[in-house]
Amino acid sequence: MKFDLSILAKHVPFLLEGAWLTFQTCLLAVLGSLILGTLVAAARTSASPQLNRLSAVYVDIFRNIPFIVQLFFFYFGLPEIGIYIDAFTTGVIAMSIAGGAFTSDVIRSGILAIDPGIIEAAQVSGLKKSTIFRKIVMPIALRASVRPLGSVFINLILTSSILSTITLNELTGSAKIVASQTFRPFEVYFVLLVAYAALTWFVSILIGMLHRYLNRNQAEGAV
Amino acid sequence: MISIAGLRKSFGAAIVLNGIDLEIRQGEVVSVLGSSGSGKSTLIRCINGLEKIDAGKITVDNFDVSKPRELSEARKRSGTVFQLFNLYPHMTAVQNVALAPVEVLKVPRKQAEAEARELLRSVGLSERADAYPAQLSGGQRQRVGICRALAMKPSYLLLDEVTSALDPEMTAEVLSILANLAKGGTTMVFVTHEIEFARSISTRIAFLDKGQMIADLPTKEFFSDKGMALPRVAQFLSKMRKD
């Protein structure tokens, strides 16, 4: 067999469309899991036992079920009880919920790592709980969590390839179609491999930059 | 006035404060002395509501700290400086100082930051006002901590072993600022191991031993025959002076 990438040339626009869809779902899912993860982390570290338990149950459920099963349940299961959601929305929601479970765990450990004395200083100065969470707890926890959050988000990007199983022609879905049209799976999946590697490599570089930027003033003795 | 009556506090089986009565009036500087584990820090943490008290009553200007609604009023009236500074690591010195005035007293940000700079200048930190805590020395951090407490214009300053984490040179930096505050009439509750300094700035000395206040005397009397007549005080003072 001859390795020939040129046969893919005319399929590039189609593949790029898929890549664009991947980008959109991932961006929305990252935002969704960040918001959900923050709320759940707040609930898990709150003083309310009910919120604690509820959020722990959520994390345990969604971390312990294969993503593809969750996805099938949302996309093929829910219509049986009259809930129809299109593939794109289902994908974003499922990824946000699953990602939110992991994200909340990372943020929670970031919160628990904060020196309690810092929170006490905020309390005695009369700041409201919500202000302490917004202005003190979250900024400190996020700074510490940037790298592990990056791993979660990279995992989420890779997980997005599973969305091809619910008819969403994102990058992997488009590649599957091109492979079956051209009968050149080697070239097609080679390109796919490189594309995902490049995408996640790019994201991990961004994460590294963000981490350095957020922690730029935390080095001892630097001016 | 800070008024403490019949205060009891235990952690599990350990009774840390066992019936404390103490009153601190405006303009007084009360130093709380006692060996480690005598309950000094816990006393401060009860006054600012960081610990729930088991029995007794603490009021700050008649606001009861054990009632959640009154605690916030009580906290507005007192400022706390901590042993380990507890600065907000993601904020500059100015931001550390200006945060509570902006959020709690609703002072416009620009004005709060200008006042923060003025406070930092008064403790010799105008050059370091935009530095982050990690970029400051221990003594500088504690001076920021003092400014943060003062920014709320508290009626009472609660100082919890504020020099214990500092070397002698940095301790001197911080103590000179406290001496100025005392001279300026700031009311202080000063938990400390710096006996000589306590002697020089305090109007009164309270001595804690095993959760009980065994002496509450004007400074002069504490360091005279009257204080030395209490065996535990005499033992403590002679030991501390040797160290």
Interface residues (C-beta under 8 A of the other chain):
Chain A: D115 G117 I118 E120 A121 A122 Q123 V124 S125 G126 L127 K128 T131 K135 I136 P139 I140 R143 N217 Q218 A219 E220 G221 A222 V223
Chain B: N48 G49 L50 S72 R75 K76 S78 G79 T80 F82 L84 N86 L87 Y88 P89 H90 T92 L99 A100 E103 V104 A131 Y132 A134 Q135 R148 A149 M152
